[in-house]
Amino acid sequence: MFRDRAEAGEALAEAVARAAPPDPVVLALPRGGVPPGAQVARRLGAELDLLLVRKIGLPGHDELAAGALVDGDPPTILFNDEVLRASGLKGSDFDARIAALRAEIARRRALYLKDRAPVPLAGRTAILVDDGVATGATVRTAIRALRARVPGPDAIWVAVPVAPRDTL
């Protein structure tokens, strides 16, 4: 175990550096992934960017993820088909929610990164960093979105200091 997040981030940065990823770009998942992501990027001498992911909640049950919206140009929308089938809803039923989430992602990107354009990923090793993983849903969604990008990264690595064994 780690004493604190700083120690966890240092250990994570060292482990990733030992693996020597080719042409890395670090994508931190806000908010928890930003401090360890910065440590990994600094250790690798890599660019750091944010990958903003917002859950698309089921109407009346916002905590239940019907899907997710992932920042990008264009943004990636992913739905949980099982949840949609069980709810009787379809993707277009979420248009208003998605519009609001797009606005929220744009607001956060402007707040966190000002007007800086996203770091190019084509042909690079994208290293997704978070401070930990519980269910793995956010990381899985981010991976699916990165795989869907054209042009996208050559490889996607996930770097977290802690996660349950059954999630890995």
C-alpha positions, 0 to 999 in steps of 0.5 A: 500500500501507499502512504498517500496519493503522491507516493502512489503517483511516484510509484506509478510513474517509475513503473511506467517509465521502466516499461518504456512506452514508445512515443507516449502521450499521457491522458489523465482522467479528471479529477483523480487521474490528474496528479498521478498523470502529471507525475507519469508525464513528467517522468516520461518527458511526455505530453499530458492531456485530459480525457473527459468522460461523462456518464449518460444517466438513465432518466429517473435513475441518474446513477445508472449509466445508460452510456457515456460521452467521451471528449474528442473531435468529434466526441464519442457516444457509447451506450450500454445496450443491456441498459437500453434494452431493459429500459425500452429507450433508444439512443435518440431518447438521450439527445437533450442529455447528451447536448447538456453533457457536451456543453459540460465537457466543453466548459470543463475543457475550457476551464482546465485547458483554456484554448489549448487543442487536444494533443494528437494521438495518431501513431502514439502510445496513449497512457490512460491514467487514473488514481484508481479503478473500482468497477472499471467502467470509466476506463473501459469506456475511455478505451473503447472511445480511443479505439474508435478514433481515426486516426487513433493511437497505436497502443493504449496502456492503462496505468493506475496505482490501485485496482481490485484484482477482479477488475483487472 
